[in-house]
């Protein structure tokens, strides 16, 4: 259907382009120009604190990445090579853990680890490994399950041990996918925000947290802007290196069209599968269970007081601390509803524009992915300093929060839809035109019906992202408009068992909602695969990191 009138894709692209220009490009340019101040740059770069923060951010990300890759190799192997009961459910639960809001993961680890680990770097590293485990299993496992076994069998026939086969045969073939997984984990842990806010010691901060602290607590907007630029520069170097490394180590091999998974047959294989699956299930389920248990735990024993008194957060009877969890739930639901409506509406027309045009579609496709390459903290900070004066003094506007969350969720909606639309057979449109339909009518009746199912999946994903979004919202929300992640962070930082238990109540509710929404996404995408459409895997919720 290449005979569409030119005005149609241009009209469809207008709204997504306007959203990206006003709420992404403009704030980003404002952020850059704010950072370009010789005095502020000199003061920031000459400060020892700046480089201590940069160094901590870098080394904890490196350690988290290496640890995640090492821990993730065993489940990646088992999930790639073996069939076992509960495989799909466990893989879906791991994905749900990956999509959980980081503040919820921080709360789960806080509830799980001993008191001696609380507010230590060990708790941060544990959270990062559990959080990102699904990346290794998904990315490396997708390659591993399609590697031909002929070379492994040949090496074993020549006397190579299992370890030698892995080192000399499998590892070189897996290296590009391992580099890809490592680059994703590094980006996520380098931009860690919610986990650090909840788990790290008070004086331990990543660049993300330091940007938030300087911008909102200290009023040093220029310093925060320079730190944001440092972060972007490091990430650009890391992603560039990973891309070159993938190209350098890529090898042309015959990939199996279908996964070569089988049931374990030998005693050793059954032991390996049992141990690895059991450990993976424990790592996935136990933190969620710890959330629920801590919400029921008080110094005097087990109690449902945190649940039944959720609307009354008091230090003593009649003395409130100014936090209202019930209002936070209402705020989160209302904000998520509007953010989802915006993301789905804009994502739908953007996907149709991308799928129906050439050069314009490629430009819009690239532009719609830019928010993924920018942390939510940077997006929120840019919007904060851009919309703070007439004629665009919007900082106190309640609608700015759902717009910011929709901007973060938009790339996931677009990616969910574009793959399906591009898989539609063009012959269907040609047949409709042969029967007398105009190009526009043929396009509308052929393409649009295929949009509904991926759009439903994208809506669920956008709602999950919005409910857990912490980075941009921490800049844009105002007193009385706090969402659940913000109130969770506030409650967990308070003294008093009932207050912290209520924080765990909110974290449990948010985790349950996120897992339910991810289940909807997984169910919808599995149906799309059965229908023969290409589907982009569910992307992680780094919206709040």
C-alpha positions as CSV (number, residue, x, y, z in Angstrom):
1,X,0.0,0.0,0.0
2,X,2.6,2.5,-1.2
3,X,0.0,4.7,-2.8
4,X,-1.3,6.3,0.3
5,X,-1.8,10.1,0.1
6,X,1.1,11.9,1.6
7,X,-1.0,13.9,4.0
8,X,-2.1,10.8,5.9
9,X,1.2,9.7,7.5
10,X,2.1,13.4,8.0
11,X,-1.2,13.9,9.9
12,X,-0.7,10.8,12.0
13,X,2.9,11.8,12.9
14,X,1.9,15.4,14.0
15,X,0.7,14.5,17.5
16,X,3.6,12.2,18.4
17,X,6.1,14.7,17.0
18,X,4.5,17.5,19.0
19,X,4.7,15.5,22.2
20,X,8.4,14.6,21.7
21,X,9.4,18.1,20.7
22,X,7.6,19.9,23.5
23,X,8.1,17.5,26.4
24,X,11.4,15.8,25.4
25,X,13.5,17.8,22.9
26,X,12.8,21.2,24.5
27,X,13.5,20.1,28.1
28,X,16.6,18.3,26.9
29,X,17.9,21.4,25.1
30,X,17.1,23.5,28.2
31,X,19.1,21.0,30.3
32,X,22.1,21.2,28.0
33,X,22.1,25.0,27.9
34,X,21.8,25.1,31.6
35,X,24.8,22.9,32.0
36,X,26.9,25.0,29.6
37,X,28.0,27.5,32.2
38,X,31.8,27.8,32.6
39,X,31.7,28.7,36.3
40,X,29.2,25.9,37.2
41,X,31.1,23.4,35.1
42,X,34.4,24.4,36.8
43,X,32.9,24.2,40.3
44,X,31.3,20.9,39.6
45,X,34.3,19.2,38.0
46,X,36.7,20.5,40.6
47,X,34.6,19.2,43.5
48,X,35.9,16.0,45.1
49,X,32.3,15.0,45.9
50,X,31.4,14.9,42.2
51,X,34.1,12.3,41.4
52,X,33.3,10.3,44.5
53,X,29.7,10.1,43.3
54,X,30.8,9.2,39.7
55,X,33.2,6.6,41.0
56,X,30.7,4.9,43.3
57,X,28.1,5.0,40.5
58,X,30.6,3.4,38.1
59,X,32.1,0.7,40.3
60,X,28.7,-0.5,41.8
61,X,27.4,-0.7,38.2
62,X,30.4,-2.8,37.1
63,X,30.2,-5.1,40.0
64,X,26.4,-5.5,39.6
65,X,26.8,-6.2,35.9
66,X,29.5,-8.9,36.4
67,X,27.6,-10.5,39.3
68,X,24.3,-10.6,37.3
69,X,26.0,-12.2,34.3
70,X,27.8,-14.8,36.4
71,X,24.6,-15.7,38.4
72,X,22.4,-15.6,35.3
73,X,24.5,-18.1,33.2
74,X,23.1,-21.2,35.0
75,X,19.4,-20.3,34.6
76,X,20.0,-19.1,31.1
77,X,21.5,-22.5,30.2
78,X,18.7,-24.5,31.9
79,X,15.8,-22.4,30.5
80,X,17.4,-22.5,27.0
81,X,18.2,-26.3,26.8
82,X,15.6,-28.0,29.0
83,X,11.8,-28.4,29.3
84,X,10.4,-28.8,32.8
85,X,7.1,-28.2,34.5
86,X,6.4,-24.5,35.3
87,X,9.0,-23.2,32.9
88,X,6.7,-20.7,31.2
89,X,5.2,-19.5,34.5
90,X,8.7,-19.1,36.1
91,X,10.0,-17.2,33.1
92,X,7.0,-14.9,33.2
93,X,7.5,-14.3,36.9
94,X,11.1,-13.4,36.3
95,X,10.0,-10.9,33.7
96,X,7.5,-9.5,36.1
97,X,10.3,-9.0,38.7
98,X,12.3,-7.2,36.0
99,X,9.3,-4.9,35.4
100,X,8.6,-4.2,39.1
101,X,9.2,-0.6,40.2
102,X,12.6,-0.3,41.6
103,X,11.2,1.2,44.8
104,X,9.3,-2.0,45.3
105,X,12.4,-4.1,44.7
106,X,14.2,-2.0,47.2
107,X,11.5,-2.6,49.7
108,X,11.5,-6.3,49.0
109,X,15.2,-6.6,49.6
110,X,14.9,-4.4,52.7
111,X,12.3,-6.8,54.0
112,X,14.4,-9.9,53.1
113,X,18.0,-9.2,54.2
114,X,19.3,-9.3,57.8
115,X,19.4,-6.0,59.7
116,X,23.2,-6.0,59.3
117,X,22.8,-5.7,55.5
118,X,20.3,-2.9,55.7
119,X,21.6,0.4,54.2
120,X,24.7,-1.3,52.8
121,X,26.2,-1.7,49.4
122,X,25.6,-5.5,49.7
123,X,21.8,-4.9,49.8
124,X,22.1,-2.7,46.7
125,X,24.1,-5.4,44.8
126,X,21.7,-8.1,45.8
127,X,18.8,-6.0,44.6
128,X,20.5,-5.3,41.3
129,X,21.3,-8.9,40.6
130,X,17.7,-10.2,41.4
131,X,16.2,-7.3,39.5
132,X,18.2,-7.8,36.3
133,X,18.5,-11.6,36.3
134,X,15.8,-11.9,33.6
135,X,17.9,-9.8,31.2
136,X,20.6,-12.5,31.1
137,X,18.0,-15.4,30.9
138,X,16.0,-13.6,28.1
139,X,18.9,-12.2,26.0
140,X,21.6,-14.9,26.4
141,X,19.1,-17.7,26.6
142,X,17.4,-16.6,23.3
143,X,20.8,-17.2,21.5
144,X,21.8,-20.3,23.6
145,X,18.6,-22.2,22.8
146,X,19.2,-21.9,19.0
147,X,22.9,-22.8,18.9
148,X,23.5,-26.0,17.0
149,X,24.7,-28.9,19.1
150,X,26.9,-30.4,16.4
151,X,30.0,-28.6,17.5
152,X,29.4,-29.4,21.2
153,X,29.0,-33.1,20.3
154,X,32.1,-33.0,18.1
155,X,34.2,-31.4,20.9
156,X,32.9,-34.0,23.4
157,X,33.7,-36.8,21.0
158,X,37.3,-35.5,20.8
159,X,37.6,-35.7,24.6
160,X,36.7,-32.2,25.7
161,X,35.1,-31.8,29.2
162,X,31.9,-29.9,29.7
163,X,33.9,-27.0,31.0
164,X,36.2,-27.0,28.0
165,X,33.2,-27.2,25.6
166,X,31.7,-24.2,27.3
167,X,34.9,-22.2,27.3
168,X,36.1,-22.9,23.8
169,X,32.9,-23.6,21.8
170,X,29.9,-22.1,23.5
171,X,31.3,-18.9,25.1
172,X,32.7,-17.5,21.8
173,X,29.3,-18.0,20.2
174,X,27.4,-16.5,23.2
175,X,29.8,-13.6,23.6
176,X,27.8,-11.1,21.5
177,X,24.5,-11.8,23.4
178,X,26.4,-11.7,26.7
179,X,27.8,-8.3,25.8
180,X,24.3,-7.2,24.9
181,X,22.9,-8.4,28.2
182,X,25.8,-6.8,30.1
183,X,25.3,-3.5,28.4
184,X,21.7,-3.4,29.3
185,X,22.4,-4.3,32.9
186,X,25.2,-1.8,33.1
187,X,22.9,1.0,31.8
188,X,20.2,0.1,34.3
189,X,22.5,-0.2,37.3
190,X,24.5,2.9,36.4
191,X,21.2,4.9,36.4
192,X,19.9,3.2,39.5
193,X,17.6,5.5,41.5
194,X,14.8,3.8,43.4
195,X,17.0,1.0,44.7
196,X,19.6,3.5,46.0
197,X,17.0,5.8,47.5
198,X,15.6,2.8,49.5
199,X,18.6,0.6,50.3
200,X,21.8,2.7,50.2
201,X,23.3,4.5,53.2
202,X,22.3,8.1,53.6
203,X,25.6,9.5,52.3
204,X,25.9,7.0,49.4
205,X,24.4,8.3,46.2
206,X,24.5,7.5,42.5
207,X,24.6,10.3,39.9
208,X,20.8,9.9,39.5
209,X,20.2,10.5,43.2
210,X,22.7,13.4,43.3
211,X,20.9,15.1,40.4
212,X,17.6,14.8,42.3
213,X,19.3,16.1,45.6
214,X,20.9,19.1,43.9
215,X,17.8,20.0,41.9
216,X,15.1,19.6,44.6
217,X,16.8,19.7,47.9
218,X,19.8,22.1,47.5
219,X,18.5,24.3,44.6
220,X,21.7,23.8,42.6
221,X,20.1,23.5,39.2
222,X,23.4,24.1,37.3
223,X,25.3,21.4,39.3
224,X,22.5,18.9,38.7
225,X,22.5,19.7,34.9
226,X,26.3,19.1,34.7
227,X,25.9,15.8,36.6
228,X,23.2,14.8,34.2
229,X,25.5,15.5,31.2
230,X,28.3,13.5,32.9
231,X,25.9,10.6,33.2
232,X,24.9,10.8,29.6
233,X,28.5,11.0,28.4
234,X,29.4,7.8,30.4
235,X,26.4,5.9,29.1
236,X,27.2,7.0,25.5
237,X,30.7,5.6,25.8
238,X,29.5,2.4,27.4
239,X,26.8,1.7,24.8
240,X,29.2,2.6,22.0
241,X,31.8,0.2,23.3
242,X,29.3,-2.6,23.7
243,X,28.0,-2.1,20.1
244,X,31.6,-2.3,18.7
245,X,32.3,-5.3,20.9
246,X,29.2,-7.1,19.6
247,X,30.2,-6.4,16.0
248,X,33.8,-7.5,16.6
249,X,32.9,-10.9,18.2
250,X,29.9,-11.7,16.0
251,X,30.3,-15.0,14.1
252,X,28.2,-16.4,11.2
253,X,26.8,-19.7,12.2
254,X,23.8,-21.8,11.2
255,X,21.1,-21.0,13.8
256,X,18.4,-23.6,14.5
257,X,15.0,-22.3,13.4
258,X,13.3,-23.9,16.4
259,X,14.6,-24.2,20.0
260,X,16.3,-27.5,20.8
261,X,14.9,-27.9,24.3
262,X,14.2,-31.3,25.8
263,X,13.4,-32.9,29.1
264,X,16.4,-33.9,31.3
265,X,17.2,-37.6,30.8
266,X,20.2,-38.4,33.0
267,X,20.5,-38.2,36.7
268,X,23.0,-35.4,36.5
269,X,20.8,-33.4,34.2
270,X,17.8,-33.8,36.5
271,X,19.9,-32.7,39.5
272,X,21.1,-29.6,37.6
273,X,17.7,-28.6,36.4
274,X,16.2,-29.2,39.9
275,X,18.8,-27.2,41.7
276,X,18.9,-24.3,39.2
277,X,15.1,-24.1,38.9
278,X,14.7,-24.3,42.6
279,X,17.2,-21.6,43.3
280,X,15.8,-19.3,40.5
281,X,12.3,-19.8,41.9
282,X,13.5,-18.9,45.4
283,X,15.3,-15.8,44.2
284,X,12.1,-14.7,42.4
285,X,9.4,-15.6,44.9
286,X,11.1,-15.1,48.3
287,X,11.5,-11.3,48.0
288,X,7.8,-11.0,47.1
289,X,6.9,-13.1,50.1
290,X,9.1,-11.0,52.3
291,X,7.1,-7.9,51.3
292,X,3.9,-9.5,52.5
293,X,5.3,-10.9,55.7
294,X,6.8,-7.5,56.7
295,X,3.5,-5.8,56.1
296,X,2.0,-8.2,58.7
297,X,4.9,-8.0,61.2
298,X,4.9,-5.8,64.3
299,X,7.1,-5.9,67.5
300,X,4.2,-7.5,69.3
301,X,3.7,-10.2,66.8
302,X,1.7,-10.8,63.6
303,X,-1.0,-8.2,62.9
304,X,-3.1,-6.8,60.1
305,X,-3.0,-3.4,61.7
306,X,-0.9,-1.9,58.9
307,X,-3.6,-3.0,56.4
308,X,-6.7,-2.0,58.4
309,X,-5.2,1.3,59.5
310,X,-3.8,2.2,56.0
311,X,-5.7,5.4,55.8
312,X,-4.5,6.7,59.2
313,X,-0.7,7.1,59.2
314,X,-0.2,8.5,62.7
315,X,2.8,8.7,65.0
316,X,0.4,8.8,68.0
317,X,-3.4,8.9,68.1
318,X,-4.4,12.2,66.6
319,X,-1.0,13.1,65.4
320,X,-0.5,12.6,61.6
321,X,2.8,12.6,59.8
322,X,1.4,14.2,56.6
323,X,1.4,11.0,54.5
324,X,-1.8,9.5,53.2
325,X,-1.4,6.1,51.6
326,X,-5.1,5.9,50.5
327,X,-4.7,9.3,48.7
328,X,-1.5,7.9,47.1
329,X,-3.4,4.9,45.8
330,X,-6.0,7.2,44.3
331,X,-3.4,9.5,42.9
332,X,-1.5,6.6,41.3
333,X,-4.7,5.1,39.8
334,X,-5.8,8.4,38.4
335,X,-2.4,9.3,37.1
336,X,-1.9,5.9,35.5
337,X,-5.3,6.1,33.8
338,X,-4.4,9.4,32.1
339,X,-0.8,8.4,31.4
340,X,-2.1,5.2,29.8
341,X,-4.7,7.0,27.7
342,X,-2.0,9.5,26.4
343,X,0.6,6.8,25.8
344,X,-1.8,4.5,24.0
345,X,-3.4,7.3,21.9
346,X,-0.1,8.8,20.8
347,X,1.5,5.4,20.5
348,X,-1.3,4.2,18.2
349,X,-1.0,7.0,15.7
350,X,2.8,7.0,15.9
351,X,2.8,3.2,15.1
352,X,0.5,3.7,12.2
353,X,2.6,6.6,10.8
354,X,5.8,4.5,11.2
355,X,4.4,1.5,9.5
356,X,2.8,3.4,6.6
357,X,5.7,5.7,5.6
358,X,9.3,5.5,4.7
359,X,11.7,8.2,5.7
360,X,9.2,10.0,7.9
361,X,8.5,6.7,9.6
362,X,12.2,6.0,10.3
363,X,12.7,9.5,11.8
364,X,9.6,9.1,14.0
365,X,10.6,5.6,15.0
366,X,14.0,6.9,16.1
367,X,12.5,9.9,17.9
368,X,10.0,7.7,19.8
369,X,12.8,5.6,21.2
370,X,14.8,8.5,22.5
371,X,13.1,8.5,26.0
372,X,14.5,4.9,26.5
373,X,18.0,6.3,26.0
374,X,17.5,9.0,28.7
375,X,16.8,8.2,32.3
376,X,13.5,9.2,33.8
377,X,15.3,11.3,36.3
378,X,16.8,13.4,33.5
379,X,13.5,13.7,31.7
380,X,11.7,14.8,34.9
381,X,14.6,17.3,35.7
382,X,14.5,18.7,32.2
383,X,10.7,19.3,32.4
384,X,11.1,20.8,35.9
385,X,13.5,23.5,34.8
386,X,11.8,24.1,31.4
387,X,8.3,24.7,32.5
388,X,8.9,27.0,35.5
389,X,8.2,30.5,34.0
390,X,5.6,32.3,32.0
391,X,4.3,31.6,29.4
392,X,4.8,27.9,30.2
393,X,4.7,27.9,34.0
394,X,3.3,24.4,34.3
395,X,5.2,23.1,37.2
396,X,2.2,23.2,39.5
397,X,-0.1,21.7,36.9
398,X,-1.5,18.3,37.9
399,X,-1.5,17.1,34.3
400,X,2.3,17.4,34.0
401,X,2.9,14.2,35.9
402,X,0.8,11.9,33.6
403,X,2.3,13.6,30.6
404,X,5.8,12.8,31.9
405,X,4.9,9.2,32.7
406,X,3.3,8.9,29.2
407,X,6.5,10.1,27.6
408,X,8.4,7.4,29.5
409,X,5.9,4.7,28.5
410,X,5.5,5.8,24.9
411,X,8.5,3.8,23.4
412,X,7.1,0.5,24.9
413,X,3.7,1.1,23.3
414,X,5.2,1.9,19.9
415,X,7.6,-1.1,20.0
416,X,4.7,-3.4,20.9
417,X,2.6,-2.2,17.9
418,X,5.1,-1.6,15.1
419,X,6.3,-5.2,14.9
420,X,2.8,-6.5,14.4
421,X,1.8,-3.8,11.8
422,X,5.0,-4.5,9.8
423,X,4.1,-8.1,9.7
424,X,0.7,-7.6,8.0
425,X,0.8,-9.0,4.5
426,X,0.7,-6.1,1.9
427,X,-1.2,-8.3,-0.4
428,X,-4.3,-7.8,1.8
429,X,-4.3,-4.1,1.0
430,X,-3.7,-4.8,-2.7
431,X,-6.6,-7.2,-2.8
432,X,-8.9,-4.6,-1.2
433,X,-7.9,-2.0,-3.8
434,X,-8.4,-4.5,-6.5
435,X,-12.0,-4.8,-5.2
436,X,-12.5,-1.1,-5.6
437,X,-11.4,0.4,-2.2
438,X,-9.4,3.6,-2.3
439,X,-5.8,3.3,-0.9
440,X,-6.8,5.2,2.3
441,X,-9.9,3.0,2.9
442,X,-7.9,-0.2,2.1
443,X,-5.2,0.8,4.5
444,X,-7.8,1.7,7.2
445,X,-9.7,-1.6,7.0
446,X,-6.6,-3.8,6.7
447,X,-4.1,-2.2,9.1
448,X,-6.2,-0.7,11.9
449,X,-7.9,-4.0,13.0
450,X,-4.5,-5.6,13.6
451,X,-3.6,-2.8,16.0
452,X,-6.1,-3.6,18.8
453,X,-4.4,-6.6,20.3
454,X,-0.9,-5.2,20.5
455,X,-2.4,-1.9,21.7
456,X,-4.1,-3.7,24.6
457,X,-0.8,-5.3,25.5
458,X,0.9,-1.9,25.2
459,X,-1.9,-0.3,27.4
460,X,-1.2,-2.9,30.2
461,X,2.5,-2.2,29.9
462,X,2.0,1.5,30.0
463,X,-0.2,1.2,33.1
464,X,2.5,-0.9,34.8
465,X,5.2,1.7,34.0
466,X,3.0,4.6,35.1
467,X,2.0,2.9,38.4
468,X,5.7,2.3,39.3
469,X,7.3,5.4,37.8
470,X,9.5,7.0,40.4
471,X,12.3,9.0,38.7
472,X,10.4,11.7,36.7
473,X,7.5,11.7,39.2
474,X,9.8,12.6,42.1
475,X,10.6,15.9,40.3
476,X,7.1,16.7,39.0
477,X,4.7,15.7,41.8
478,X,3.6,18.2,44.3
479,X,2.4,18.0,47.9
480,X,-0.9,16.2,48.0
481,X,-0.3,14.6,44.6
482,X,2.2,11.9,45.8
483,X,2.0,8.6,44.1
484,X,2.5,5.2,45.6
485,X,6.3,4.9,44.9
486,X,6.9,8.3,46.5
487,X,4.9,7.4,49.6
488,X,6.6,4.0,49.9
489,X,9.9,5.7,49.9
490,X,8.7,8.2,52.6
491,X,7.2,5.5,54.8
492,X,10.2,3.2,54.6
493,X,12.4,6.1,55.7
494,X,10.4,6.8,58.8
495,X,11.0,5.3,62.2
496,X,8.2,3.2,63.8
497,X,7.2,-0.3,62.9
498,X,3.6,0.5,61.9
499,X,4.8,3.2,59.5
500,X,7.3,0.9,57.8
501,X,4.7,-1.9,57.7
502,X,2.3,0.4,55.9
503,X,5.1,1.1,53.4
504,X,5.3,-2.6,52.8
505,X,1.6,-2.8,52.4
506,X,1.7,-0.3,49.6
507,X,4.7,-2.1,48.0
508,X,2.8,-5.4,48.1
509,X,-0.2,-3.8,46.4
510,X,2.0,-2.2,43.8
511,X,3.9,-5.5,43.2
512,X,0.6,-7.4,42.8
513,X,-0.8,-4.8,40.3
514,X,2.4,-4.8,38.3
515,X,2.6,-8.6,38.1
516,X,-1.1,-8.7,37.0
517,X,-0.5,-6.2,34.2
518,X,2.6,-8.0,33.0
519,X,0.7,-11.3,32.9
520,X,-1.8,-9.5,30.6
521,X,1.1,-8.4,28.4
522,X,2.6,-11.9,28.3
523,X,-0.8,-13.5,27.5
524,X,-1.4,-11.0,24.7
525,X,2.0,-11.4,23.1
526,X,1.9,-15.2,23.3
527,X,-1.4,-15.0,21.3
528,X,0.3,-12.7,18.8
529,X,3.1,-15.2,18.3
530,X,0.6,-18.0,17.7
531,X,-1.1,-15.8,15.1
532,X,2.3,-15.5,13.3
533,X,3.1,-11.9,14.0
534,X,6.6,-10.6,15.0
535,X,6.6,-9.5,18.6
536,X,9.1,-7.3,20.4
537,X,9.8,-8.9,23.8
538,X,8.4,-7.0,26.8
539,X,10.9,-4.3,27.6
540,X,12.0,-3.7,31.1
541,X,10.6,-1.0,33.3
542,X,13.6,1.2,33.6
543,X,11.2,4.1,33.7
544,X,12.0,4.8,37.3
545,X,15.6,4.0,37.5
